[in-house]
Amino acid sequence: MLPKVETADEVRLVDQVLTAATRPIGLHVIIESNAGLDAAQAIGQATPSLRSLLFGAVDMSAELGCALDFTSLHYPRSRVVHATARGGLDAIDVPYLDLEDLDGLRRECELVRALGFTGKAAIHPTQLPVINDVFTPSAAEIAQARKIIDAFETAPDGLPVVDGKLVEEPVVRRMRRVMALAQSAGVA
């Protein structure tokens, strides 16, 4: 995990050093400064060893001079999601700092999942059940994804209608992402 990354060159350098010293290793980069946010697209495509971009809200809010809350950090979070989507990476949100507020953790997980994040970092094991519950696709989501993918793949004209809605390729891509998350969580 690489903190405070501000350029793609930093990621490439670390990747080269680790690859030469050991074996290829998955890298996780924290975007937590204005410079890092400006370079997020390039950072997200720096090396095939990159697995995720993490959003570092605490440092980002300090640098921006804004509140450390979801609304104030919506734009930088969105930029991180955009960079990960382009690079096919996971987007991981900052840990929730109030260890005793599991309801607040759940709300924030739901907000960032809706924004496109695929996970949330934890700072204590008690947070893991909530994080896993929110980010693991439900049985209903998995069933719907399978239904849509199957309908699309078997439609003779390539334009199936599922539950009264036309299914096009972007919908199928989103459903494949649901299935990939479910498979990585071991529930599909």
C-alpha positions as CSV (number, residue, x, y, z in Angstrom):
1,M,0.0,0.0,0.0
2,L,1.5,3.3,-1.1
3,P,0.4,6.4,0.8
4,K,0.2,10.0,-0.5
5,V,0.9,9.1,-4.2
6,E,1.0,12.1,-6.4
7,T,2.3,10.8,-9.7
8,A,2.2,7.7,-11.9
9,D,6.0,7.7,-12.0
10,E,6.0,7.0,-8.2
11,V,3.9,3.9,-8.7
12,R,6.0,2.7,-11.7
13,L,9.2,3.2,-9.7
14,V,7.9,1.2,-6.7
15,D,6.6,-1.5,-9.0
16,Q,10.0,-1.8,-10.7
17,V,11.9,-2.0,-7.4
18,L,9.5,-4.6,-6.0
19,T,9.5,-6.7,-9.2
20,A,13.3,-6.7,-9.3
21,A,13.6,-7.5,-5.6
22,T,11.0,-10.3,-5.3
23,R,8.2,-11.1,-7.6
24,P,5.3,-9.1,-9.0
25,I,3.1,-7.9,-6.2
26,G,-0.3,-6.2,-6.2
27,L,-0.2,-2.5,-5.4
28,H,-2.8,-0.4,-3.6
29,V,-2.4,3.4,-3.9
30,I,-3.9,6.0,-1.6
31,I,-5.1,9.2,-3.3
32,E,-5.1,11.8,-0.5
33,S,-3.8,15.1,-1.9
34,N,-4.8,17.6,-4.6
35,A,-1.8,16.6,-6.7
36,G,-2.7,12.9,-6.4
37,L,-6.3,13.7,-7.3
38,D,-5.2,15.7,-10.3
39,A,-3.1,12.7,-11.5
40,A,-5.6,10.0,-10.5
41,Q,-6.3,9.0,-14.1
42,A,-2.6,8.5,-14.9
43,I,-1.9,6.9,-11.5
44,G,-4.8,4.4,-12.1
45,Q,-3.1,3.3,-15.3
46,A,0.5,3.4,-14.2
47,T,1.2,-0.4,-14.0
48,P,-0.6,-3.7,-14.4
49,S,0.5,-4.4,-10.8
50,L,-2.0,-1.9,-9.5
51,R,-5.1,-3.4,-7.9
52,S,-6.9,-0.5,-6.3
53,L,-7.1,3.2,-5.5
54,L,-8.0,4.1,-2.0
55,F,-9.5,7.5,-1.2
56,G,-7.8,9.2,1.8
57,A,-10.4,11.5,3.1
58,V,-8.6,12.8,6.3
59,D,-5.6,14.2,4.5
60,M,-7.8,15.4,1.6
61,S,-10.2,17.3,3.8
62,A,-7.2,18.9,5.6
63,E,-5.7,19.9,2.3
64,L,-9.0,21.3,0.9
65,G,-9.9,22.9,4.2
66,C,-13.3,21.3,4.1
67,A,-15.4,19.2,6.5
68,L,-14.6,15.5,6.9
69,D,-18.0,14.3,5.7
70,F,-19.5,12.6,2.7
71,T,-21.1,15.7,1.2
72,S,-17.9,17.9,1.4
73,L,-15.8,15.2,-0.1
74,H,-18.2,14.0,-2.8
75,Y,-16.2,15.5,-5.7
76,P,-12.8,14.0,-4.8
77,R,-14.4,10.6,-4.1
78,S,-16.1,10.8,-7.5
79,R,-12.8,11.5,-9.2
80,V,-11.2,8.4,-7.5
81,V,-14.1,6.2,-8.7
82,H,-13.8,7.7,-12.2
83,A,-10.1,6.8,-12.3
84,T,-10.7,3.3,-11.0
85,A,-13.5,2.6,-13.5
86,R,-11.2,3.6,-16.4
87,G,-8.4,1.4,-15.2
88,G,-10.6,-1.6,-14.1
89,L,-9.5,-1.2,-10.5
90,D,-11.2,-1.5,-7.1
91,A,-12.2,1.8,-5.5
92,I,-11.7,1.6,-1.7
93,D,-13.0,4.3,0.6
94,V,-11.3,5.7,3.7
95,P,-11.9,4.0,7.0
96,Y,-14.7,5.2,9.2
97,L,-13.1,6.7,12.3
98,D,-15.8,6.4,14.9
99,L,-15.4,2.8,16.1
100,E,-18.6,2.9,18.2
101,D,-20.9,4.2,15.5
102,L,-21.7,1.1,13.4
103,D,-24.9,2.7,12.1
104,G,-22.9,5.7,10.8
105,L,-20.4,3.2,9.3
106,R,-23.3,1.5,7.5
107,R,-24.7,4.8,6.2
108,E,-21.3,5.8,4.8
109,C,-20.7,2.4,3.3
110,E,-24.1,2.6,1.5
111,L,-23.4,6.1,0.2
112,V,-19.9,5.2,-1.2
113,R,-21.2,2.0,-2.6
114,A,-23.9,3.9,-4.5
115,L,-21.2,6.2,-5.8
116,G,-19.2,3.3,-7.2
117,F,-16.8,2.2,-4.5
118,T,-16.2,-1.5,-4.3
119,G,-15.1,-1.5,-0.7
120,K,-14.2,0.4,2.4
121,A,-11.0,0.2,4.5
122,A,-11.4,-0.8,8.2
123,I,-9.4,0.3,11.2
124,H,-10.9,-2.3,13.6
125,P,-12.2,-5.9,13.2
126,T,-15.6,-4.9,14.6
127,Q,-16.2,-2.9,11.4
128,L,-15.7,-5.9,9.1
129,P,-19.2,-7.4,9.4
130,V,-20.9,-4.1,8.4
131,I,-18.5,-3.5,5.5
132,N,-18.8,-7.0,4.2
133,D,-22.6,-6.9,4.5
134,V,-22.9,-3.6,2.5
135,F,-20.4,-4.4,-0.2
136,T,-21.2,-8.1,-0.8
137,P,-24.0,-8.4,-3.4
138,S,-27.1,-9.8,-1.9
139,A,-28.8,-13.0,-3.1
140,A,-31.4,-10.8,-4.8
141,E,-28.8,-8.7,-6.6
142,I,-27.0,-11.9,-7.7
143,A,-30.2,-13.5,-9.0
144,Q,-31.1,-10.3,-10.9
145,A,-27.6,-10.1,-12.4
146,R,-27.8,-13.7,-13.6
147,K,-31.2,-13.1,-15.1
148,I,-30.1,-10.0,-17.0
149,I,-26.9,-11.6,-18.2
150,D,-28.6,-14.8,-19.3
151,A,-31.4,-12.8,-21.1
152,F,-28.8,-10.7,-22.9
153,E,-26.6,-13.6,-24.0
154,T,-29.6,-15.6,-25.3
155,A,-31.6,-12.9,-27.0
156,P,-31.8,-13.6,-30.7
157,D,-31.9,-9.9,-31.6
158,G,-29.5,-8.7,-28.8
159,L,-32.2,-6.5,-27.3
160,P,-33.9,-8.4,-24.5
161,V,-36.5,-6.9,-22.2
162,V,-36.3,-8.0,-18.5
163,D,-38.9,-7.0,-16.1
164,G,-40.3,-4.5,-18.6
165,K,-36.9,-2.8,-19.1
166,L,-34.7,-2.9,-22.2
167,V,-31.4,-4.4,-21.5
168,E,-28.4,-2.9,-23.3
169,E,-24.7,-3.6,-23.0
170,P,-24.0,-1.0,-20.3
171,V,-26.5,-2.7,-18.0
172,V,-24.9,-6.1,-18.7
173,R,-21.5,-4.6,-17.8
174,R,-22.8,-3.4,-14.5
175,M,-24.4,-6.9,-13.9
176,R,-21.1,-8.6,-14.7
177,R,-19.5,-6.3,-12.1
178,V,-22.0,-7.5,-9.6
179,M,-21.1,-11.1,-10.4
180,A,-17.4,-10.4,-10.2
181,L,-17.9,-8.8,-6.7
182,A,-20.0,-11.8,-5.6
183,Q,-17.4,-14.3,-6.9
184,S,-14.6,-12.5,-5.2
185,A,-16.6,-12.5,-1.9
186,G,-17.3,-16.2,-2.4
187,V,-21.1,-15.9,-2.6
188,A,-21.6,-16.7,-6.3
